[in-house]
């Protein structure tokens, strides 16, 4: 029979075994290895104390309001719940000590806020609403700012970089509807930009052209460099004051049109604004005259059977024209006009106007390039034969034509130097190169991007300062000091608005021609005095 001691030992063993099963349920664990319940109380209490201390320390490290949040003219303050923006400014009122009283003003947008703050101390801070409404906060002032000023500003590096501009037009929906237009301003990082700049995606090459008509009825060939050449078949006769009757002029204009674009082709109507973005050639397209075309030539530079003024020779892929006093190289474009125009009619008469193919060794070239220069100036005509690219008459054709400007200048023979000829290209496609959002005013600017630029006219190197943002508007930026403070402090300087907006490091903003700048709708002027005005005043 078990003794009392044995019963007590059995009870204690069973109790320990039960506790061990809950605290350390290991299949091979011993009863003696189980932790004692009391041992877990102390660590739990210590951990809880650390958590409490941690939250308390966090409150000290991250207070409800950052230090100096209410210093005047330094920070954009954002309410933590409403996200309302505020700025603290000194008012004209003085306190008992003679110091300016501070007021907490709601501000309409970020641009207005930046115009009111010290750019060297600018910072955006978040403050609890309870602090903003508390007794320690400055009294609330009226809402201030510039209505419709931008709420998002491009970074300085982006604002200083040239952009790619594209003005695109397409026919309207009905017979009498207006031309539809959209403007695009692409940053280099924008994937949409490649649609107008990359070959094979609609950008015209040297053998492509656009056939358009301006609002005055003049017809133009626009080449791949953005140069517009007006069609004027009888230009030489008019310069020589030779009379050409209206019917003959119409016949020759129609012949020139047919050679360049096809007899049944009609030009695409474009606006005056679109035409103004192009580089207009001072010399129109016409039929180049050849003296005594169709008559025998005195040259010995070609075999005797081909000595006819105006005859076109082809050798090794290059073209030459026989003149009365020699043989001259000629571009494929001018050769086509000679072959199929009045000169070709006089030379070939009842024959097909085809160039005569000869070996280069049988030709002696002794004259300068035909139509290479005129009156001492290079002729800016296309060199290659061109094919019309825009097919606006087709419902699924390439109905959208774009003039593309790269923000800089280049050299084009016959048109000027690198300082006054825009770097451009042209584009044609079935739709706009980038989607236009409803309500955007048919203007697309790369999201988050923008440009600080000077609007110039002609060859000018200075002009009015503007900022364009992804709102699609251009904002005039006041250049002279617009502060009411006349203390003569360092803050009282030129380009104050530019500096306060965060663009003080842009010493030479890019130049943009007025014709392109004015395509953007105008926004409000950005200056400190306008930003300080209370709403409703």
One Martini backbone bead per residue (centre of mass of N, CA, C, O) as a GRO file, in nm:
protein
  537
    1UNK     BB    1   0.096   0.036   0.023
    2UNK     BB    2   0.079   0.364  -0.017
    3UNK     BB    3   0.210   0.635   0.090
    4UNK     BB    4   0.192   0.964   0.150
    5UNK     BB    5   0.452   1.033  -0.002
    6UNK     BB    6   0.385   0.892  -0.267
    7UNK     BB    7   0.131   1.060  -0.328
    8UNK     BB    8   0.276   1.338  -0.337
    9UNK     BB    9   0.475   1.271  -0.563
   10UNK     BB   10   0.262   1.202  -0.777
   11UNK     BB   11   0.124   1.477  -0.782
   12UNK     BB   12   0.372   1.651  -0.855
   13UNK     BB   13   0.430   1.506  -1.125
   14UNK     BB   14   0.159   1.563  -1.264
   15UNK     BB   15   0.176   1.869  -1.251
   16UNK     BB   16   0.444   1.907  -1.406
   17UNK     BB   17   0.350   1.765  -1.664
   18UNK     BB   18   0.123   1.961  -1.734
   19UNK     BB   19   0.296   2.219  -1.748
   20UNK     BB   20   0.497   2.111  -1.962
   21UNK     BB   21   0.289   2.072  -2.192
   22UNK     BB   22   0.236   2.387  -2.218
   23UNK     BB   23   0.541   2.515  -2.213
   24UNK     BB   24   0.697   2.226  -2.329
   25UNK     BB   25   0.595   2.039  -2.605
   26UNK     BB   26   0.804   1.784  -2.594
   27UNK     BB   27   0.867   1.454  -2.663
   28UNK     BB   28   1.177   1.464  -2.510
   29UNK     BB   29   1.102   1.615  -2.265
   30UNK     BB   30   1.140   1.705  -1.948
   31UNK     BB   31   1.001   1.802  -1.657
   32UNK     BB   32   1.250   1.971  -1.544
   33UNK     BB   33   1.279   2.164  -1.820
   34UNK     BB   34   1.055   2.331  -1.747
   35UNK     BB   35   0.934   2.626  -1.708
   36UNK     BB   36   0.862   2.866  -1.492
   37UNK     BB   37   0.603   3.085  -1.460
   38UNK     BB   38   0.755   3.317  -1.311
   39UNK     BB   39   0.979   3.372  -1.530
   40UNK     BB   40   0.770   3.529  -1.739
   41UNK     BB   41   0.695   3.790  -1.588
   42UNK     BB   42   0.946   3.971  -1.597
   43UNK     BB   43   0.993   3.997  -1.906
   44UNK     BB   44   0.711   4.112  -1.966
   45UNK     BB   45   0.740   4.368  -1.797
   46UNK     BB   46   0.991   4.480  -1.940
   47UNK     BB   47   0.872   4.495  -2.227
   48UNK     BB   48   0.641   4.687  -2.159
   49UNK     BB   49   0.822   4.919  -2.063
   50UNK     BB   50   0.973   4.960  -2.332
   51UNK     BB   51   0.727   5.035  -2.500
   52UNK     BB   52   0.646   5.284  -2.343
   53UNK     BB   53   0.918   5.431  -2.376
   54UNK     BB   54   0.920   5.430  -2.686
   55UNK     BB   55   0.667   5.604  -2.730
   56UNK     BB   56   0.771   5.842  -2.572
   57UNK     BB   57   1.027   5.891  -2.745
   58UNK     BB   58   0.878   5.935  -3.013
   59UNK     BB   59   0.741   6.196  -2.919
   60UNK     BB   60   1.014   6.347  -2.890
   61UNK     BB   61   1.131   6.301  -3.176
   62UNK     BB   62   0.812   6.328  -3.293
   63UNK     BB   63   0.649   6.582  -3.299
   64UNK     BB   64   0.368   6.766  -3.387
   65UNK     BB   65   0.602   6.991  -3.437
   66UNK     BB   66   0.844   7.136  -3.583
   67UNK     BB   67   1.104   7.313  -3.551
   68UNK     BB   68   1.026   7.631  -3.673
   69UNK     BB   69   0.743   7.628  -3.825
   70UNK     BB   70   0.670   7.953  -3.736
   71UNK     BB   71   0.859   8.085  -3.917
   72UNK     BB   72   0.891   8.345  -4.110
   73UNK     BB   73   0.944   8.274  -4.449
   74UNK     BB   74   1.013   7.931  -4.475
   75UNK     BB   75   0.739   7.745  -4.477
   76UNK     BB   76   0.549   7.474  -4.576
   77UNK     BB   77   0.234   7.401  -4.439
   78UNK     BB   78   0.086   7.081  -4.355
   79UNK     BB   79  -0.193   6.938  -4.288
   80UNK     BB   80  -0.249   6.612  -4.177
   81UNK     BB   81  -0.562   6.599  -4.283
   82UNK     BB   82  -0.637   6.835  -4.498
   83UNK     BB   83  -0.370   6.947  -4.662
   84UNK     BB   84  -0.337   7.225  -4.595
   85UNK     BB   85  -0.180   7.524  -4.687
   86UNK     BB   86   0.085   7.716  -4.531
   87UNK     BB   87   0.193   8.047  -4.418
   88UNK     BB   88   0.433   8.248  -4.249
   89UNK     BB   89   0.376   8.596  -4.181
   90UNK     BB   90   0.436   8.919  -4.169
   91UNK     BB   91   0.284   9.188  -4.051
   92UNK     BB   92   0.207   9.530  -4.007
   93UNK     BB   93   0.169   9.466  -3.730
   94UNK     BB   94   0.228   9.538  -3.383
   95UNK     BB   95   0.351   9.478  -3.091
   96UNK     BB   96   0.448   9.579  -2.778
   97UNK     BB   97   0.765   9.545  -2.882
   98UNK     BB   98   0.756   9.613  -3.212
   99UNK     BB   99   0.680   9.358  -3.349
  100UNK     BB  100   0.585   9.160  -3.586
  101UNK     BB  101   0.313   9.001  -3.671
  102UNK     BB  102   0.196   8.677  -3.700
  103UNK     BB  103   0.064   8.481  -3.978
  104UNK     BB  104  -0.167   8.223  -4.080
  105UNK     BB  105  -0.174   8.125  -4.421
  106UNK     BB  106  -0.355   8.030  -4.659
  107UNK     BB  107  -0.258   7.862  -4.969
  108UNK     BB  108  -0.328   7.784  -5.297
  109UNK     BB  109  -0.017   7.725  -5.387
  110UNK     BB  110   0.309   7.653  -5.444
  111UNK     BB  111   0.398   7.900  -5.605
  112UNK     BB  112   0.301   8.110  -5.401
  113UNK     BB  113   0.467   8.010  -5.163
  114UNK     BB  114   0.752   8.046  -5.288
  115UNK     BB  115   0.723   8.361  -5.337
  116UNK     BB  116   0.716   8.405  -4.997
  117UNK     BB  117   0.994   8.259  -4.962
  118UNK     BB  118   1.293   8.154  -4.853
  119UNK     BB  119   1.498   7.967  -5.054
  120UNK     BB  120   1.718   7.881  -4.827
  121UNK     BB  121   1.452   7.775  -4.624
  122UNK     BB  122   1.301   7.582  -4.779
  123UNK     BB  123   1.007   7.390  -4.664
  124UNK     BB  124   0.824   7.090  -4.601
  125UNK     BB  125   0.570   7.058  -4.347
  126UNK     BB  126   0.415   6.863  -4.094
  127UNK     BB  127   0.109   6.944  -3.914
  128UNK     BB  128  -0.100   6.939  -3.674
  129UNK     BB  129  -0.414   7.057  -3.637
  130UNK     BB  130  -0.400   7.112  -3.329
  131UNK     BB  131  -0.166   7.316  -3.359
  132UNK     BB  132  -0.292   7.517  -3.564
  133UNK     BB  133  -0.547   7.558  -3.347
  134UNK     BB  134  -0.383   7.657  -3.128
  135UNK     BB  135  -0.249   7.889  -2.901
  136UNK     BB  136   0.060   7.875  -3.028
  137UNK     BB  137  -0.043   7.975  -3.280
  138UNK     BB  138  -0.084   8.171  -3.516
  139UNK     BB  139  -0.287   8.368  -3.644
  140UNK     BB  140  -0.532   8.373  -3.871
  141UNK     BB  141  -0.539   8.442  -4.203
  142UNK     BB  142  -0.587   8.502  -4.507
  143UNK     BB  143  -0.622   8.398  -4.814
  144UNK     BB  144  -0.355   8.335  -5.042
  145UNK     BB  145  -0.272   8.407  -5.384
  146UNK     BB  146  -0.262   8.260  -5.716
  147UNK     BB  147  -0.476   8.200  -5.936
  148UNK     BB  148  -0.378   7.924  -6.134
  149UNK     BB  149  -0.133   7.843  -6.025
  150UNK     BB  150   0.099   7.624  -5.982
  151UNK     BB  151   0.126   7.302  -5.792
  152UNK     BB  152   0.361   7.213  -5.996
  153UNK     BB  153   0.716   7.190  -6.016
  154UNK     BB  154   0.988   7.179  -6.180
  155UNK     BB  155   1.289   7.097  -6.192
  156UNK     BB  156   1.568   7.268  -6.258
  157UNK     BB  157   1.700   7.073  -6.463
  158UNK     BB  158   1.446   7.048  -6.640
  159UNK     BB  159   1.385   7.360  -6.691
  160UNK     BB  160   1.677   7.393  -6.852
  161UNK     BB  161   1.582   7.198  -7.066
  162UNK     BB  162   1.527   7.119  -7.366
  163UNK     BB  163   1.254   7.089  -7.587
  164UNK     BB  164   0.999   6.914  -7.765
  165UNK     BB  165   0.811   7.043  -8.028
  166UNK     BB  166   0.455   6.992  -8.133
  167UNK     BB  167   0.254   7.073  -8.417
  168UNK     BB  168  -0.078   6.949  -8.469
  169UNK     BB  169  -0.282   6.855  -8.761
  170UNK     BB  170  -0.632   6.812  -8.862
  171UNK     BB  171  -0.907   6.740  -8.996
  172UNK     BB  172  -1.218   6.781  -8.975
  173UNK     BB  173  -1.527   6.624  -8.976
  174UNK     BB  174  -1.628   6.830  -9.181
  175UNK     BB  175  -1.639   7.029  -9.454
  176UNK     BB  176  -1.660   7.310  -9.253
  177UNK     BB  177  -1.458   7.241  -9.053
  178UNK     BB  178  -1.215   7.282  -8.840
  179UNK     BB  179  -0.908   7.266  -8.759
  180UNK     BB  180  -0.724   7.045  -8.574
  181UNK     BB  181  -0.537   7.099  -8.260
  182UNK     BB  182  -0.201   7.019  -8.119
  183UNK     BB  183   0.019   7.041  -7.835
  184UNK     BB  184   0.369   6.950  -7.777
  185UNK     BB  185   0.581   6.886  -7.475
  186UNK     BB  186   0.889   6.725  -7.465
  187UNK     BB  187   1.077   6.528  -7.287
  188UNK     BB  188   1.343   6.318  -7.307
  189UNK     BB  189   1.202   6.096  -7.109
  190UNK     BB  190   0.976   6.068  -7.306
  191UNK     BB  191   0.835   5.812  -7.484
  192UNK     BB  192   0.661   5.986  -7.689
  193UNK     BB  193   0.890   6.135  -7.843
  194UNK     BB  194   0.975   5.905  -8.047
  195UNK     BB  195   0.731   5.943  -8.248
  196UNK     BB  196   0.873   6.225  -8.372
  197UNK     BB  197   1.204   6.142  -8.386
  198UNK     BB  198   1.186   5.867  -8.514
  199UNK     BB  199   1.259   5.661  -8.744
  200UNK     BB  200   0.962   5.491  -8.860
  201UNK     BB  201   0.726   5.688  -8.689
  202UNK     BB  202   0.674   5.950  -8.914
  203UNK     BB  203   0.929   6.063  -8.984
  204UNK     BB  204   1.075   6.242  -9.215
  205UNK     BB  205   1.260   6.213  -9.489
  206UNK     BB  206   1.437   6.322  -9.771
  207UNK     BB  207   1.177   6.180  -9.946
  208UNK     BB  208   0.981   6.360  -9.789
  209UNK     BB  209   0.647   6.521  -9.786
  210UNK     BB  210   0.432   6.806  -9.769
  211UNK     BB  211   0.089   6.898  -9.861
  212UNK     BB  212  -0.012   7.242  -9.844
  213UNK     BB  213  -0.256   7.497  -9.724
  214UNK     BB  214  -0.319   7.810  -9.669
  215UNK     BB  215  -0.554   8.055  -9.593
  216UNK     BB  216  -0.466   8.210  -9.880
  217UNK     BB  217  -0.403   7.949 -10.092
  218UNK     BB  218  -0.126   7.866 -10.064
  219UNK     BB  219   0.120   7.641 -10.182
  220UNK     BB  220   0.309   7.366 -10.019
  221UNK     BB  221   0.634   7.239  -9.959
  222UNK     BB  222   0.735   7.019  -9.696
  223UNK     BB  223   1.010   6.923  -9.553
  224UNK     BB  224   1.216   6.739  -9.326
  225UNK     BB  225   1.329   7.038  -9.205
  226UNK     BB  226   1.083   7.257  -9.213
  227UNK     BB  227   1.069   7.358  -9.509
  228UNK     BB  228   0.894   7.605  -9.692
  229UNK     BB  229   0.769   7.567 -10.033
  230UNK     BB  230   0.652   7.754 -10.271
  231UNK     BB  231   0.429   7.749 -10.537
  232UNK     BB  232   0.587   7.897 -10.851
  233UNK     BB  233   0.616   7.850 -11.179
  234UNK     BB  234   0.648   8.184 -11.273
  235UNK     BB  235   0.882   8.334 -11.125
  236UNK     BB  236   1.096   8.413 -11.343
  237UNK     BB  237   0.908   8.587 -11.520
  238UNK     BB  238   0.842   8.792 -11.299
  239UNK     BB  239   1.137   8.885 -11.247
  240UNK     BB  240   1.153   8.965 -11.572
  241UNK     BB  241   0.879   9.096 -11.659
  242UNK     BB  242   0.698   8.874 -11.779
  243UNK     BB  243   0.428   8.786 -11.955
  244UNK     BB  244   0.154   8.591 -11.801
  245UNK     BB  245  -0.116   8.446 -11.841
  246UNK     BB  246  -0.353   8.306 -11.649
  247UNK     BB  247  -0.383   8.033 -11.798
  248UNK     BB  248  -0.081   7.962 -11.807
  249UNK     BB  249  -0.030   7.974 -11.507
  250UNK     BB  250  -0.230   7.749 -11.431
  251UNK     BB  251  -0.096   7.528 -11.600
  252UNK     BB  252   0.185   7.536 -11.461
  253UNK     BB  253   0.089   7.489 -11.174
  254UNK     BB  254  -0.041   7.213 -11.235
  255UNK     BB  255   0.216   7.077 -11.336
  256UNK     BB  256   0.383   7.108 -11.078
  257UNK     BB  257   0.187   6.960 -10.893
  258UNK     BB  258   0.190   6.688 -11.047
  259UNK     BB  259   0.495   6.626 -11.020
  260UNK     BB  260   0.503   6.634 -10.697
  261UNK     BB  261   0.183   6.491 -10.624
  262UNK     BB  262  -0.023   6.479 -10.841
  263UNK     BB  263  -0.313   6.545 -11.017
  264UNK     BB  264  -0.541   6.440 -10.781
  265UNK     BB  265  -0.423   6.632 -10.565
  266UNK     BB  266  -0.484   6.775 -10.247
  267UNK     BB  267  -0.440   6.998 -10.019
  268UNK     BB  268  -0.375   7.058  -9.687
  269UNK     BB  269  -0.522   7.222  -9.441
  270UNK     BB  270  -0.384   7.503  -9.265
  271UNK     BB  271  -0.265   7.714  -9.041
  272UNK     BB  272  -0.098   7.995  -8.964
  273UNK     BB  273   0.046   7.884  -8.713
  274UNK     BB  274   0.178   7.644  -8.854
  275UNK     BB  275   0.337   7.807  -9.066
  276UNK     BB  276   0.502   7.985  -8.852
  277UNK     BB  277   0.687   7.735  -8.754
  278UNK     BB  278   0.832   7.754  -9.009
  279UNK     BB  279   1.068   7.752  -9.272
  280UNK     BB  280   1.089   8.004  -9.505
  281UNK     BB  281   1.150   8.020  -9.821
  282UNK     BB  282   1.267   8.271 -10.044
  283UNK     BB  283   1.238   8.031 -10.258
  284UNK     BB  284   1.058   7.902 -10.483
  285UNK     BB  285   0.892   7.678 -10.681
  286UNK     BB  286   1.018   7.600 -11.012
  287UNK     BB  287   1.098   7.619 -11.345
  288UNK     BB  288   1.391   7.570 -11.474
  289UNK     BB  289   1.577   7.747 -11.686
  290UNK     BB  290   1.687   7.695 -12.033
  291UNK     BB  291   1.880   7.788 -12.271
  292UNK     BB  292   1.767   7.681 -12.558
  293UNK     BB  293   1.570   7.460 -12.541
  294UNK     BB  294   1.631   7.195 -12.783
  295UNK     BB  295   1.896   7.294 -12.875
  296UNK     BB  296   2.194   7.296 -12.985
  297UNK     BB  297   2.510   7.221 -12.856
  298UNK     BB  298   2.861   7.327 -12.808
  299UNK     BB  299   2.940   7.096 -12.657
  300UNK     BB  300   3.199   6.822 -12.567
  301UNK     BB  301   3.095   6.660 -12.294
  302UNK     BB  302   2.931   6.487 -12.504
  303UNK     BB  303   2.798   6.309 -12.712
  304UNK     BB  304   2.672   6.417 -13.008
  305UNK     BB  305   2.370   6.289 -12.973
  306UNK     BB  306   2.350   6.475 -12.676
  307UNK     BB  307   2.363   6.784 -12.795
  308UNK     BB  308   2.121   6.917 -12.587
  309UNK     BB  309   1.948   7.150 -12.450
  310UNK     BB  310   1.838   6.994 -12.138
  311UNK     BB  311   1.964   6.732 -12.120
  312UNK     BB  312   1.961   6.425 -11.939
  313UNK     BB  313   2.216   6.274 -11.741
  314UNK     BB  314   2.321   5.940 -11.639
  315UNK     BB  315   2.586   5.868 -11.386
  316UNK     BB  316   2.633   5.676 -11.128
  317UNK     BB  317   2.351   5.813 -11.004
  318UNK     BB  318   2.399   6.079 -11.151
  319UNK     BB  319   2.322   6.415 -11.253
  320UNK     BB  320   2.295   6.586 -11.581
  321UNK     BB  321   2.325   6.893 -11.774
  322UNK     BB  322   2.282   7.029 -12.086
  323UNK     BB  323   2.454   7.301 -12.213
  324UNK     BB  324   2.573   7.539 -12.423
  325UNK     BB  325   2.868   7.553 -12.235
  326UNK     BB  326   2.802   7.258 -12.099
  327UNK     BB  327   2.836   7.056 -11.797
  328UNK     BB  328   2.603   6.991 -11.523
  329UNK     BB  329   2.522   6.935 -11.223
  330UNK     BB  330   2.224   6.774 -11.075
  331UNK     BB  331   1.961   6.729 -10.899
  332UNK     BB  332   1.702   6.515 -10.871
  333UNK     BB  333   1.488   6.736 -10.833
  334UNK     BB  334   1.564   6.923 -11.076
  335UNK     BB  335   1.558   6.699 -11.293
  336UNK     BB  336   1.253   6.649 -11.279
  337UNK     BB  337   1.167   6.936 -11.366
  338UNK     BB  338   1.307   6.920 -11.642
  339UNK     BB  339   1.178   6.665 -11.763
  340UNK     BB  340   0.851   6.743 -11.687
  341UNK     BB  341   0.875   7.012 -11.806
  342UNK     BB  342   0.925   7.246 -12.045
  343UNK     BB  343   1.208   7.146 -12.115
  344UNK     BB  344   1.131   6.852 -12.178
  345UNK     BB  345   0.932   6.923 -12.406
  346UNK     BB  346   1.160   7.050 -12.592
  347UNK     BB  347   1.354   6.800 -12.600
  348UNK     BB  348   1.151   6.536 -12.641
  349UNK     BB  349   0.859   6.574 -12.713
  350UNK     BB  350   0.759   6.258 -12.833
  351UNK     BB  351   0.916   6.163 -12.594
  352UNK     BB  352   1.030   6.018 -12.326
  353UNK     BB  353   1.130   6.164 -12.018
  354UNK     BB  354   1.451   6.044 -12.014
  355UNK     BB  355   1.741   5.961 -11.905
  356UNK     BB  356   2.068   5.934 -12.010
  357UNK     BB  357   2.275   5.655 -12.009
  358UNK     BB  358   2.617   5.690 -11.899
  359UNK     BB  359   2.934   5.689 -11.880
  360UNK     BB  360   3.147   5.884 -11.702
  361UNK     BB  361   3.383   5.892 -11.918
  362UNK     BB  362   3.183   6.049 -12.140
  363UNK     BB  363   3.209   6.291 -11.933
  364UNK     BB  364   3.234   6.658 -11.909
  365UNK     BB  365   3.269   6.852 -11.627
  366UNK     BB  366   3.244   7.239 -11.650
  367UNK     BB  367   3.013   7.310 -11.438
  368UNK     BB  368   2.826   7.420 -11.216
  369UNK     BB  369   2.574   7.371 -11.033
  370UNK     BB  370   2.256   7.339 -11.105
  371UNK     BB  371   2.086   7.528 -10.889
  372UNK     BB  372   2.295   7.603 -10.654
  373UNK     BB  373   2.285   7.909 -10.743
  374UNK     BB  374   2.140   8.248 -10.667
  375UNK     BB  375   2.275   8.536 -10.651
  376UNK     BB  376   2.501   8.403 -10.446
  377UNK     BB  377   2.283   8.188 -10.343
  378UNK     BB  378   2.175   7.924 -10.208
  379UNK     BB  379   1.962   7.666 -10.287
  380UNK     BB  380   1.689   7.535 -10.069
  381UNK     BB  381   1.630   7.284 -10.202
  382UNK     BB  382   1.571   6.986 -10.252
  383UNK     BB  383   1.760   6.709 -10.358
  384UNK     BB  384   1.545   6.504 -10.354
  385UNK     BB  385   1.307   6.321 -10.434
  386UNK     BB  386   0.960   6.351 -10.355
  387UNK     BB  387   0.699   6.227 -10.132
  388UNK     BB  388   0.396   6.219 -10.037
  389UNK     BB  389   0.269   6.162  -9.698
  390UNK     BB  390   0.005   6.299  -9.683
  391UNK     BB  391  -0.345   6.141  -9.647
  392UNK     BB  392  -0.626   6.313  -9.592
  393UNK     BB  393  -0.842   6.178  -9.799
  394UNK     BB  394  -0.813   5.942  -9.606
  395UNK     BB  395  -0.967   5.791  -9.343
  396UNK     BB  396  -0.682   5.599  -9.292
  397UNK     BB  397  -0.477   5.811  -9.306
  398UNK     BB  398  -0.226   6.061  -9.296
  399UNK     BB  399  -0.376   6.336  -9.129
  400UNK     BB  400  -0.134   6.406  -8.949
  401UNK     BB  401   0.048   6.710  -8.900
  402UNK     BB  402   0.394   6.795  -8.805
  403UNK     BB  403   0.570   7.036  -8.626
  404UNK     BB  404   0.921   7.014  -8.531
  405UNK     BB  405   1.093   7.131  -8.231
  406UNK     BB  406   1.426   7.121  -8.059
  407UNK     BB  407   1.529   7.414  -7.926
  408UNK     BB  408   1.721   7.489  -8.171
  409UNK     BB  409   1.995   7.516  -8.398
  410UNK     BB  410   2.095   7.545  -8.752
  411UNK     BB  411   2.220   7.446  -9.073
  412UNK     BB  412   2.105   7.585  -9.394
  413UNK     BB  413   2.144   7.607  -9.707
  414UNK     BB  414   2.028   7.937  -9.793
  415UNK     BB  415   1.910   8.033  -9.481
  416UNK     BB  416   2.170   8.026  -9.289
  417UNK     BB  417   2.280   8.005  -8.982
  418UNK     BB  418   2.302   7.857  -8.666
  419UNK     BB  419   2.159   8.125  -8.526
  420UNK     BB  420   1.867   8.134  -8.734
  421UNK     BB  421   1.799   7.816  -8.753
  422UNK     BB  422   1.586   7.581  -8.700
  423UNK     BB  423   1.547   7.277  -8.540
  424UNK     BB  424   1.386   7.044  -8.756
  425UNK     BB  425   1.080   6.864  -8.834
  426UNK     BB  426   0.862   6.611  -8.974
  427UNK     BB  427   0.514   6.476  -8.954
  428UNK     BB  428   0.316   6.166  -9.008
  429UNK     BB  429  -0.022   6.046  -8.919
  430UNK     BB  430  -0.317   5.888  -8.786
  431UNK     BB  431  -0.229   6.026  -8.515
  432UNK     BB  432  -0.142   6.132  -8.239
  433UNK     BB  433   0.158   6.095  -8.058
  434UNK     BB  434  -0.038   6.173  -7.815
  435UNK     BB  435  -0.251   6.188  -7.571
  436UNK     BB  436  -0.552   6.375  -7.517
  437UNK     BB  437  -0.696   6.534  -7.260
  438UNK     BB  438  -0.974   6.620  -7.139
  439UNK     BB  439  -0.940   6.968  -7.063
  440UNK     BB  440  -0.632   7.053  -7.176
  441UNK     BB  441  -0.643   7.232  -7.444
  442UNK     BB  442  -0.463   7.069  -7.651
  443UNK     BB  443  -0.228   7.007  -7.429
  444UNK     BB  444   0.106   6.862  -7.397
  445UNK     BB  445   0.292   6.778  -7.100
  446UNK     BB  446   0.517   6.634  -6.942
  447UNK     BB  447   0.493   6.487  -6.661
  448UNK     BB  448   0.671   6.695  -6.432
  449UNK     BB  449   0.735   6.903  -6.640
  450UNK     BB  450   0.935   7.176  -6.798
  451UNK     BB  451   0.994   7.544  -6.873
  452UNK     BB  452   1.249   7.785  -6.871
  453UNK     BB  453   1.201   8.081  -7.074
  454UNK     BB  454   1.270   8.279  -7.366
  455UNK     BB  455   1.102   8.508  -7.557
  456UNK     BB  456   1.157   8.539  -7.910
  457UNK     BB  457   1.255   8.751  -8.190
  458UNK     BB  458   1.417   8.619  -8.415
  459UNK     BB  459   1.762   8.710  -8.331
  460UNK     BB  460   1.718   8.733  -8.050
  461UNK     BB  461   1.867   8.700  -7.696
  462UNK     BB  462   1.608   8.839  -7.567
  463UNK     BB  463   1.333   8.823  -7.317
  464UNK     BB  464   1.070   8.700  -7.194
  465UNK     BB  465   0.971   8.531  -6.901
  466UNK     BB  466   0.893   8.175  -6.876
  467UNK     BB  467   0.659   7.920  -6.749
  468UNK     BB  468   0.620   7.573  -6.808
  469UNK     BB  469   0.383   7.326  -6.736
  470UNK     BB  470   0.167   7.045  -6.698
  471UNK     BB  471  -0.085   7.240  -6.755
  472UNK     BB  472  -0.017   7.409  -7.040
  473UNK     BB  473   0.096   7.674  -6.928
  474UNK     BB  474   0.202   8.015  -6.939
  475UNK     BB  475   0.421   8.193  -6.716
  476UNK     BB  476   0.491   8.491  -6.605
  477UNK     BB  477   0.819   8.610  -6.510
  478UNK     BB  478   0.942   8.829  -6.310
  479UNK     BB  479   1.246   9.007  -6.331
  480UNK     BB  480   1.203   9.222  -6.154
  481UNK     BB  481   1.165   9.366  -5.864
  482UNK     BB  482   0.849   9.297  -5.659
  483UNK     BB  483   0.899   9.430  -5.396
  484UNK     BB  484   0.795   9.638  -5.125
  485UNK     BB  485   1.078   9.631  -5.034
  486UNK     BB  486   1.324   9.917  -4.964
  487UNK     BB  487   1.596   9.829  -4.796
  488UNK     BB  488   1.832   9.679  -4.971
  489UNK     BB  489   1.845   9.393  -4.963
  490UNK     BB  490   1.938   9.084  -5.086
  491UNK     BB  491   1.634   9.026  -5.174
  492UNK     BB  492   1.677   9.289  -5.355
  493UNK     BB  493   1.647   9.164  -5.681
  494UNK     BB  494   1.703   9.019  -5.953
  495UNK     BB  495   1.510   8.749  -6.023
  496UNK     BB  496   1.331   8.677  -5.772
  497UNK     BB  497   1.115   8.484  -5.877
  498UNK     BB  498   1.306   8.271  -5.991
  499UNK     BB  499   1.445   8.206  -5.722
  500UNK     BB  500   1.188   8.133  -5.548
  501UNK     BB  501   1.105   7.892  -5.750
  502UNK     BB  502   1.409   7.739  -5.790
  503UNK     BB  503   1.591   7.905  -6.048
  504UNK     BB  504   1.880   8.042  -5.973
  505UNK     BB  505   2.076   7.839  -6.158
  506UNK     BB  506   1.951   7.980  -6.420
  507UNK     BB  507   2.128   8.184  -6.632
  508UNK     BB  508   2.033   8.047  -6.932
  509UNK     BB  509   1.765   8.038  -7.075
  510UNK     BB  510   1.597   7.919  -7.310
  511UNK     BB  511   1.508   7.972  -7.643
  512UNK     BB  512   1.185   8.085  -7.777
  513UNK     BB  513   0.986   8.129  -8.015
  514UNK     BB  514   0.704   8.307  -8.043
  515UNK     BB  515   0.543   8.107  -8.226
  516UNK     BB  516   0.556   7.887  -7.997
  517UNK     BB  517   0.480   8.024  -7.729
  518UNK     BB  518   0.181   8.127  -7.828
  519UNK     BB  519   0.047   7.836  -7.821
  520UNK     BB  520   0.024   7.895  -7.534
  521UNK     BB  521  -0.155   7.944  -7.276
  522UNK     BB  522  -0.224   8.192  -7.052
  523UNK     BB  523  -0.124   8.269  -6.744
  524UNK     BB  524  -0.038   8.390  -6.468
  525UNK     BB  525   0.149   8.597  -6.294
  526UNK     BB  526   0.472   8.561  -6.132
  527UNK     BB  527   0.460   8.720  -5.811
  528UNK     BB  528   0.482   8.839  -5.495
  529UNK     BB  529   0.245   9.040  -5.481
  530UNK     BB  530   0.028   8.843  -5.589
  531UNK     BB  531   0.076   8.623  -5.363
  532UNK     BB  532  -0.013   8.832  -5.119
  533UNK     BB  533  -0.300   8.838  -5.201
  534UNK     BB  534  -0.606   8.844  -5.100
  535UNK     BB  535  -0.894   8.693  -5.122
  536UNK     BB  536  -1.131   8.934  -5.237
  537UNK     BB  537  -0.962   9.217  -5.274
   0.00000   0.00000   0.00000
